[in-house]
Amino acid sequence: MTPTPPPAPFAVGAVLLDLDGTLLDTVLDLHAAANGMLYDIGRAGVAVEDIRAYVGRGIPNLVKRVLAGALEAADDPTPPPAAALSSFKRHYAHFNGRCAAPFPGVMTGIAALKAKGLPLGVITNKAGAFTLPLLERTGLLPFMEVVVSGDQLPRPKPDPMPVIWACGRLNVSPADTLLIGDSVHDFKAGHSAGCKVFLVPYGYNEGQDVRGLGCDAIVDSIEIAAQLVSRT
């Protein structure tokens, strides 16, 4: 079912964006790192589509899911084996940004948001060691006034802490902020913080459809999202 867009632009003071699955398609880099890790421990590789379903809750949870072959592995609080996690990080440091690319409409959408005078930021569950290099290699870093990585604060998404912290850095109230993401974790973080929330339907929502979530709008691209907002 095609959602009905808002009848008038949302007035906001800033826009925060998720990274993997919203701005960038990073699944090929993550897939290469996962299969490198599996090769190191003598295991068979996994399919790209498996990795696409496993992304969204940070690298340790991705490693646990890859090793177990199940989404539910992320619900186990036990850390992944240190050797496997170290191997994944080593491979990902090599592949990070090599195949990653903006989704259609991202660069034009980002430019349109900036043209409206809106400060932008990224909130991701990706570790900081990989976030900034990825933003730089894909040309997104110069557009961002604030970047919050998954290991930067005590609680990552879906906790609202990163959203509230980023709003503070931008000197804008969460109530005047739009969060754009691709998953239930983005929705929960933004909604709990008091933000408006747009979701894109093409990302990495652990195999689920975001259309059932009570967000403010489903947008097919960041470019379309930019058409639905104005500066307060």
C-alpha positions in Angstrom: 0.0 0.0 0.0 1.4 3.4 -1.0 1.4 5.8 2.0 -0.3 9.2 1.7 2.4 12.0 2.0 1.8 14.8 4.5 -0.4 17.5 3.1 2.1 20.3 4.0 5.8 20.4 4.8 6.9 19.6 8.3 8.7 22.5 9.8 11.9 21.3 11.5 15.1 22.8 12.9 17.5 19.9 12.1 17.6 16.5 10.4 19.3 13.4 11.8 19.9 10.4 9.6 20.8 6.8 10.0 23.8 5.6 8.0 23.7 1.9 6.9 20.5 1.2 5.0 19.3 4.8 4.9 22.1 6.8 3.4 24.5 4.1 2.3 24.2 0.6 0.9 27.0 -1.1 2.8 26.0 -4.7 2.6 28.7 -5.8 0.1 31.5 -4.5 2.4 29.9 -6.2 5.4 29.4 -9.4 3.5 33.0 -9.5 2.4 34.1 -8.9 6.1 31.8 -11.6 7.4 33.0 -14.2 4.8 36.6 -13.3 5.6 35.9 -13.9 9.3 34.2 -17.3 8.5 37.1 -18.3 6.3 39.5 -17.5 9.2 37.6 -19.9 11.5 37.1 -22.6 9.0 33.5 -22.0 8.3 31.5 -21.8 5.0 30.5 -18.3 3.8 27.0 -16.8 3.9 24.9 -15.2 1.3 24.6 -11.4 0.7 20.9 -11.5 1.6 21.6 -13.1 5.0 23.9 -10.2 5.8 21.3 -7.8 4.6 18.8 -9.2 7.2 21.4 -9.3 10.0 22.5 -5.6 9.8 21.2 -3.0 12.2 22.4 -3.6 15.8 26.1 -3.0 15.5 29.1 -5.2 14.6 29.1 -7.5 17.7 25.5 -8.4 17.1 26.1 -8.9 13.4 29.0 -11.3 14.2 26.8 -13.2 16.6 24.1 -13.5 14.0 26.5 -14.6 11.3 28.0 -17.3 13.6 24.6 -18.6 14.7 22.8 -18.1 11.4 19.9 -16.6 13.2 18.5 -13.1 13.9 17.7 -14.1 17.4 21.4 -14.5 18.3 21.4 -10.7 18.9 19.0 -11.1 21.8 21.7 -13.2 23.7 23.7 -10.8 25.9 26.8 -13.0 25.7 29.5 -11.2 23.7 30.6 -12.9 20.5 33.9 -14.9 20.6 36.8 -12.5 20.8 38.7 -14.1 17.9 35.7 -13.9 15.6 35.0 -10.3 16.5 38.6 -9.4 16.0 38.8 -11.1 12.6 35.6 -9.4 11.4 36.9 -5.9 12.4 40.2 -6.6 10.7 38.5 -7.6 7.5 36.0 -4.8 7.7 38.7 -2.2 8.2 40.0 -3.4 4.8 36.7 -3.5 3.0 34.9 -0.5 4.6 33.8 1.9 1.9 35.2 -0.1 -1.0 31.7 -1.0 -2.4 29.5 1.2 -0.3 27.4 3.7 -2.2 24.7 6.2 -1.5 21.2 5.0 -2.2 19.3 6.7 -5.1 18.3 10.2 -4.1 20.7 10.5 -1.2 23.1 13.1 -2.5 20.4 15.3 -4.1 18.3 15.0 -1.0 21.2 16.0 1.3 22.0 18.9 -1.0 18.4 20.0 -0.9 18.2 19.8 2.9 21.4 21.9 3.2 20.0 24.4 0.7 17.1 24.9 3.1 19.6 25.8 5.9 19.0 22.7 7.9 21.9 21.4 10.0 22.4 17.6 9.5 23.8 14.8 11.5 24.3 11.0 11.4 23.4 8.6 14.2 24.6 5.1 13.6 25.2 1.9 15.6 28.4 1.4 13.6 31.6 1.7 15.7 33.4 5.0 15.4 36.5 3.4 14.0 34.5 2.7 10.9 31.9 5.5 10.8 34.1 8.5 10.0 36.3 6.7 7.4 33.1 5.5 5.7 31.5 9.0 5.6 34.7 10.5 4.3 35.2 7.9 1.5 31.6 8.3 0.3 31.6 12.1 0.3 29.0 12.5 3.1 31.2 13.8 5.9 31.4 17.5 4.8 27.6 17.7 5.0 27.4 16.6 8.7 27.5 18.9 11.7 27.4 16.0 14.2 28.2 12.3 14.0 27.2 9.9 16.7 28.7 6.4 16.5 27.4 3.3 18.2 30.2 3.1 20.7 30.4 6.8 21.5 27.7 6.9 24.3 26.6 4.4 27.0 23.4 3.4 25.1 23.1 3.1 21.3 19.8 3.0 19.3 17.0 2.0 19.9 17.7 4.0 23.1 16.9 7.7 22.6 20.2 8.8 24.2 22.2 9.3 20.9 19.3 11.3 19.4 19.0 13.6 22.4 22.7 14.0 22.6 22.9 15.0 18.9 20.1 17.5 19.3 22.0 19.1 22.1 25.1 19.4 20.0 23.0 21.0 17.3 21.3 23.3 19.8 17.8 22.2 18.7 14.9 20.6 20.6 14.1 16.9 19.7 10.5 18.1 19.1 11.9 20.3 16.3 14.1 17.6 14.8 13.4 15.0 12.1 15.0 11.6 12.3 15.2 9.6 9.0 16.0 5.9 9.3 15.2 2.5 7.9 14.4 0.3 10.9 12.4 -0.2 14.0 15.5 0.8 16.0 15.5 4.2 14.3 11.8 4.5 14.9 12.0 3.7 18.6 15.0 6.0 19.2 13.4 8.9 17.4 9.9 8.4 18.7 11.2 8.0 22.3 13.2 11.2 22.0 10.2 13.1 20.8 11.3 13.6 17.2 9.4 13.4 14.0 10.3 10.2 12.2 10.5 9.4 8.5 11.4 5.9 7.4 12.6 4.6 4.1 11.3 1.2 2.8 14.5 0.0 1.1 16.9 -0.5 4.1 18.0 -3.1 6.5 15.1 -3.7 8.9 16.0 -7.2 9.8 13.7 -8.6 7.1 10.7 -6.7 8.4 8.5 -4.1 6.6 8.7 -0.6 8.2 5.3 0.3 6.8 3.6 -1.1 9.9 5.3 1.3 12.2 3.6 4.5 13.3 6.1 7.0 11.9 5.2 10.4 10.5 5.8 9.4 6.8 7.3 6.6 4.7 9.5 8.2 2.0 10.9 6.4 -1.0 14.2 8.5 -0.9 16.0 11.2 1.0 15.3 13.5 -2.0 11.5 13.0 -1.4 12.0 13.6 2.4 13.7 16.9 1.6 10.6 18.0 -0.3 8.4 17.4 2.8 10.3 19.6 5.2 10.9 23.3 5.7 13.1 25.2 8.1 11.5 26.4 11.3 
